[in-house]
Amino acid sequence: MIRQDALLRSVADDIILVAGGAEMLDSVRDMWSKLTRDAARHSTHFRDYFHEKSWDERRSELMNKASRGHFNIDVATFGGRELGFCISTVMDGAGEVESLFVEECSRGRRVGELLLQRSVEWMRDNGARTMAVFTVYGNDDVLGFYARQGFRPISIMLVHE
Ligand SMILES: CC(C)(COP(=O)(O)OP(=O)(O)OC[C@H]1O[C@@H](n2cnc3c(N)ncnc32)[C@H](O)[C@@H]1OP(=O)(O)O)[C@@H](O)C(=O)NCCC(=O)NCCS
């Protein structure tokens, strides 16, 4: 469900970004599941971790962040059809792109770029002094996409199996 004051912005090529807060979370559940399957497919060492990650778990992590800081969801739509989404947060000046996904059939048409640019703008407007995104180790291709928008790798987190 989209809240009453959800921001509707016609941005380019008749793509409309629908923006809102945590109340929009359930509307991106299906796309989030596809994103997680994609993460499992790319992950070099933690395929099972992503396969087993549940929406309820992720939802409660995000609800928790929403209650402690700034929280935004953008859904890109075209003619009422959902093309992709981006979730962004800012906590204590630290901005984070939490999730970014574009439906496979809509990729390569700058929807991802549009969502990421809007996320950066929103994080800045909400006091972000740093902006970061975590990507799955093994999904090297996506690094080029992020580099074009000014995001470069700084460290690799190692997790004990
Ligand atoms: C990554 C993703 C969001 C990009 O969305 P998109 O709408 O296809 O990207 P755009 O069309 O805006 O791409 C802009 C540019 O980045 C390039 N690009 C996009 N995705 C890329 C990828 N995975 N690898 C390399 N380059 C990529 C495009 O080729 C394009 O460059 P060009 O102008 O030279 O052709 C989308 O591919 C996706 O949802 N992937 C699966 C989930 C994922 O990896 N999410 C990020 C997790 S952190």
The ligand as a Tripos MOL2 file, in Angstrom:
@<TRIPOS>MOLECULE
LIG
   48    50     1     0     0
SMALL
NO_CHARGES

@<TRIPOS>ATOM
      1 C1         22.3340   -3.9420  -11.3940 C.3       1 LIG1
      2 C2         20.9790   -3.5110  -11.9610 C.3       1 LIG1
      3 C3         20.1700   -2.8260  -10.8680 C.3       1 LIG1
      4 C4         21.2320   -2.5250  -13.1050 C.3       1 LIG1
      5 O1         19.9800   -2.0740  -13.6110 O.3       1 LIG1
      6 P1         19.7770   -1.7400  -15.1710 P.3       1 LIG1
      7 O2         18.5140   -0.9810  -15.2890 O.co2     1 LIG1
      8 O3         19.9380   -2.9530  -15.9730 O.co2     1 LIG1
      9 O4         21.0380   -0.8050  -15.4570 O.3       1 LIG1
     10 P2         21.1340    0.4410  -16.4170 P.3       1 LIG1
     11 O5         20.4280    0.1760  -17.6890 O.co2     1 LIG1
     12 O6         20.7470    1.6720  -15.6780 O.co2     1 LIG1
     13 O7         22.6910    0.4320  -16.6690 O.3       1 LIG1
     14 C5         23.4680    1.5690  -16.8080 C.3       1 LIG1
     15 C6         24.8260    1.1300  -17.2930 C.3       1 LIG1
     16 O8         25.4210    0.1440  -16.4280 O.3       1 LIG1
     17 C7         25.6900   -1.0530  -17.1530 C.3       1 LIG1
     18 N1         25.3100   -2.2080  -16.3260 N.ar      1 LIG1
     19 C8         24.1140   -2.4350  -15.7670 C.ar      1 LIG1
     20 N2         24.1270   -3.5840  -15.0730 N.ar      1 LIG1
     21 C9         25.3450   -4.0850  -15.2080 C.ar      1 LIG1
     22 C10        25.9510   -5.2380  -14.7190 C.ar      1 LIG1
     23 N3         25.3360   -6.1090  -13.9440 N.pl3     1 LIG1
     24 N4         27.2270   -5.4290  -15.0610 N.ar      1 LIG1
     25 C11        27.9020   -4.5380  -15.8410 C.ar      1 LIG1
     26 N5         27.3650   -3.4260  -16.3380 N.ar      1 LIG1
     27 C12        26.1090   -3.1940  -16.0090 C.ar      1 LIG1
     28 C13        24.7880   -0.9890  -18.3680 C.3       1 LIG1
     29 O9         25.3170   -1.7600  -19.4260 O.3       1 LIG1
     30 C14        24.7930    0.4770  -18.6670 C.3       1 LIG1
     31 O10        25.9840    0.8380  -19.3090 O.3       1 LIG1
     32 P3         26.0130    1.3440  -20.8380 P.3       1 LIG1
     33 O11        25.3220    2.6440  -20.8410 O.co2     1 LIG1
     34 O12        27.4720    1.4260  -21.1300 O.co2     1 LIG1
     35 O13        25.2920    0.2970  -21.5920 O.co2     1 LIG1
     36 C15        20.1870   -4.7200  -12.5460 C.3       1 LIG1
     37 O14        20.9980   -5.3410  -13.5070 O.3       1 LIG1
     38 C16        19.7840   -5.7490  -11.5070 C.2       1 LIG1
     39 O15        18.7380   -5.6040  -10.8590 O.2       1 LIG1
     40 N6         20.5950   -6.8210  -11.3250 N.am      1 LIG1
     41 C17        20.2720   -7.9000  -10.4060 C.3       1 LIG1
     42 C18        20.2970   -7.4500   -8.9690 C.3       1 LIG1
     43 C19        21.5700   -6.7370   -8.5860 C.2       1 LIG1
     44 O16        22.6800   -7.1320   -8.9330 O.2       1 LIG1
     45 N7         21.3770   -5.6680   -7.7900 N.am      1 LIG1
     46 C20        22.4560   -4.9450   -7.1990 C.3       1 LIG1
     47 C21        22.7480   -5.6250   -5.9130 C.3       1 LIG1
     48 S1         23.8080   -4.6780   -4.8810 S.3       1 LIG1
@<TRIPOS>BOND
     1     1     2 1
     2     2     3 1
     3     2     4 1
     4     2    36 1
     5     4     5 1
     6     5     6 1
     7     6     7 2
     8     6     8 1
     9     6     9 1
    10     9    10 1
    11    10    11 2
    12    10    12 1
    13    10    13 1
    14    13    14 1
    15    14    15 1
    16    15    16 1
    17    15    30 1
    18    16    17 1
    19    17    18 1
    20    17    28 1
    21    18    19 ar
    22    18    27 ar
    23    19    20 ar
    24    20    21 ar
    25    21    22 ar
    26    21    27 ar
    27    22    23 1
    28    22    24 ar
    29    24    25 ar
    30    25    26 ar
    31    26    27 ar
    32    28    29 1
    33    28    30 1
    34    30    31 1
    35    31    32 1
    36    32    33 2
    37    32    34 1
    38    32    35 1
    39    36    37 1
    40    36    38 1
    41    38    39 2
    42    38    40 1
    43    40    41 1
    44    41    42 1
    45    42    43 1
    46    43    44 2
    47    43    45 1
    48    45    46 1
    49    46    47 1
    50    47    48 1
@<TRIPOS>SUBSTRUCTURE
     1 LIG1         1 GROUP 0 **** ****
